[in-house]
Amino acid sequence: MQQLVASLFLILLTSVGIHAQDTLRLSIRRADSVFLAKNYYLLAASMDIEAQRAQIIQAKIYPNPIFTADFNAYDPSNNQVFHAGKSGQKAFQLEQLIILGGKRHAEIELAKTNVGIAELEFQQLVRELKFRLHSDLYTIGQQDFLLRKYANQLNLLDTLLKSYEIQANKGNIALKEVVRLRGAYIQLNNDRAELFRSYIQTQTDLQILLQTNSIILPDSTESDLSHYLIPSSVGDIQTTAMENLPELLVIRQNKVLAEQYLNYQKRAAVPDINLFASYDQRGGAFNNQINAGIAIPLPFWNRNQGNIKTSQYRLQEAEYNLLAKENEIISRINNNYAYYVQTVSEYKKSTELYNDDFEKTVEGMTMNFQKRNVSIIEFIDFFESYNDVLAELLRIKTQLVISAEQINLLTGKDIY
């Protein structure tokens, strides 16, 4: 039996060591560094930027010349197949398309704008994922803190419950007090189970973002919350968003793209020409005839009117989308700023009310309950109220971080 206990104890120590080794503690800055280096979503998005840059190369390339060779297949006069020698017939032609109207330059500008849009979309993706990373990293820290609090309280209740069950069996206390303690234990265990489900989900999201299987916990202190309390005005935040928000800048670039596309369609109405030179052995007016020529479409009917008109409507559509997005951003900033101000107020009030007195009172209530100086009803009421306070503090702190990070996301710049 002693050997079995010793073996179990060794296994426990080993598992604790593995857990400690697999726990990854990260500061916000360190988490950002790992995220930028390993996140596959970002790596995939960066490939789109490179693909768009390749289109600039393609737009600069001039059309290939066309070489045509024409050989006699059958000569009925001499009853000869493939009569292409000195007395036969063959012809060659070399043709080159000459692009006019600045269409090639317009295509290059379109490709460059698409690169700019891809880069802005990449920046927006980075900011959205960093918002999730920062929010989840702080949330997981608060959840871990509360889970440990719940575990300590469950151990305390378990100890009290075993003691009360012994006294109830001896008839020293009423059974209803044991039942009340059991109810408190079950309720707290349910709360912990619900919180643990959220904790696992947050862990999963963080591990996906950081591409790791380690348990992730924040390397931060309570004082780190202070940088989320920097004073700022809603007007300054709106100005910053108008200048920096990638989501808005993409819409503006879409308008530029629509303008460039309209310009391209107007240039496309200018016909291109084909220059060619040819050699004809015997099929022309003279033997060994060398010709040169030019071919150009005559824009009598098709002057690209439909595409030009479509591009004009697309440009107007882009202008309306830009106005709508600007109004949307202003509205979202106003509402999120009001929410942030409310969370700052709640956080400051909570820090005034919650201090070391709470923990001292918990210890005092526990000791007095064990000494029978406090009734079971008073103890459980205080116990549940204390847990409600802890859960509320978790909500307020997490809400502060998320609301501040939301403003960072909406402005495209780290204000907090």
Number of C-alpha atoms within 10 A of each C-alpha: 6 7 8 9 10 11 12 12 12 12 12 12 12 12 12 12 12 11 13 12 11 14 14 16 15 16 16 16 10 12 23 17 12 15 21 17 13 14 17 15 15 19 13 11 18 16 12 17 19 13 13 20 18 14 18 19 12 13 19 13 11 12 11 9 14 11 13 11 12 13 15 16 13 15 14 9 6 9 9 13 11 14 18 19 11 9 9 17 21 21 20 15 17 15 19 17 18 14 16 15 15 14 20 18 14 20 20 18 18 22 22 20 20 21 21 19 23 22 20 21 20 22 19 21 17 20 22 17 20 21 19 19 23 21 22 24 25 22 25 23 20 21 23 17 13 20 18 12 14 20 14 12 17 18 12 13 18 15 11 17 19 13 13 21 19 13 15 16 11 10 10 11 14 14 14 11 17 21 14 15 22 16 13 18 20 13 13 20 16 12 15 20 14 11 18 16 11 15 20 14 14 21 21 17 16 26 16 16 22 22 15 16 14 17 17 22 22 21 16 15 9 7 7 10 16 9 12 17 16 9 9 12 8 15 12 11 21 21 12 17 25 19 13 14 22 25 23 23 20 20 21 20 18 22 21 17 22 22 18 19 22 22 18 23 22 20 18 21 18 18 15 16 15 15 15 18 15 17 20 20 20 17 15 13 8 10 12 15 14 15 12 12 10 12 12 12 11 11 11 6 7 10 16 15 13 11 17 20 14 13 21 18 14 19 21 15 13 21 18 13 16 20 12 12 16 18 12 13 19 19 13 16 21 17 12 18 20 13 16 23 17 14 22 20 13 17 21 13 11 16 11 9 11 13 10 8 10 13 12 11 13 15 12 12 20 20 13 14 17 16 10 10 11 14 15 17 12 11 18 18 12 16 17 14 12 16 17 12 14 18 16 13 19 18 16 19 22 22 21 25 23 22 22 27 24 22 24 22 24 28 26 23 17 12 17 17
